[in-house]
Amino acid sequence: MNATSPQAKDANMLKDAVVAKAAKIAAFDDNELIRTAANVTRDLNVVRPAIYWTDLLTSALIGYGAMVAAIMVDSIGLAILAGIISVLALYRAGSFIHELTHIRRGSLPGFRFVWNALIGIPLLLPSFMYEGIHNLHHARTRYGTVEDPEYLPLALMKPYTVPLFVLVSALAPVGLFIRYALLAPLSAVIPPLRRVVVERYSGLIINPEFRRRAPEAEFKKIWYAQEIAATVWAIGLLMAVAVGFLPMRAFLIAVAIAAGAVVLNQIRTLVAHLWENDGDVMSVTEQYLDSVNVPPPGFLPALWAPVGLRYHALHHLLPGVPYHGLGEAHRRITQALPKDSTYYRANHTGLWGLVAGLVRGSSGHAASAQPSITG
């Protein structure tokens, strides 16, 4: 009788592990929730261009108008008020970068170009830094793992990680100027530097272990066009300040407003998930429960989680529903499912409760990780 080879044993063990993992994933999925959510929202997957265009253009107009007011007015109080309005409006306009990664090609002709011209290039956040990144966050077997560029297990990390996560984002404008005005042109002539820039400094990511691949095919042309435009803009702004064409005060106010929008987005990111996964592959239901909805009647989430981001858990359940359909999707699902459904477990009431829960979670994890000493 022939003995089984070590290679065959390893293959069988790997196969058994995959089967066991698949069984675990299936066991944790709430099929009633998934099926009901899909059935009652089938007609909501259509993009409505008038809503997208009106929302983006209005937000950009208010954002830049308020920025000019903050620069021009003499009153400090009015300047601060205008600055806050500018932050909120530009943050809303900037949030459409998320929609760009989900809308189907051809459904909004010209929208990507206009968004980059109005928001992406001026704020040094062109859409290539999110396109090709965010879809990995939604990949079935990547969410919450080391291969997810947008996941960091904050609830399992040191308590100081939470405030540091927000504070570091205030330096984003400085980092973006370095990225485009210095590293981009240098990397064009230094191949090893180019590899580092592409892998580590060309994506809106929070996972420090993630490395981005170089662009290919048609996306490579889009990437380079946007990167060149952002580089020219960044160098042009800095030169305008250096020669006195752009007053330093105006430049610093604009940079402060851009930083405020980035910080606000970072705070929103802080509570977009519960951040409790330790790297395992998660089922659809587990991913949903690790994500956050902040549905009405609260008004403030419309400001700090705009463009449908207040329904972030629902978005992970139904990524094909455009932002303007998520409110109606939520209403239909709550009518179709009983009050004890898994669906309601992802609904939360506000920002500060989520932040406090995250801080408590990281503090509790840190305390449990300390070795105990007994006499």
Secondary structure, 3 states (H helix, E strand, C coil): CCCCCHHHHHHHHHHHHHHHHHHHHHHCCCHHHHHHHHHHCHHHCCCCHHHHHHHHHHHHHHHHHHHHHHHHCCCHHHHHHHHHHHHHHHHHHHCHHHHHCCCCCCCCCCHHHHHHHHHHCCCCCCHHHCCCCHHHHCCCCCCCCCCCCCCCCHHHCCCCHHHHHHHHHHHHHHHHHHHHHHHHHHHCCCHHHHHHHHHHCCCCCCCCCCCCCCCCHHHHHHHHHHHHHHHHHHHHHHHHHHCCCCCHHHHHHHHHHHHHHHHHHHHHHHCCECCCCCCCCCCHHHHHHCECECCCCCCCHHHHCCCCCCEHHHHHHCCCCCHHHHHHHHHHHHHHCCCCCHHHHHECCCHHHHHHHHHHHHHHHHHHHCCCCCC
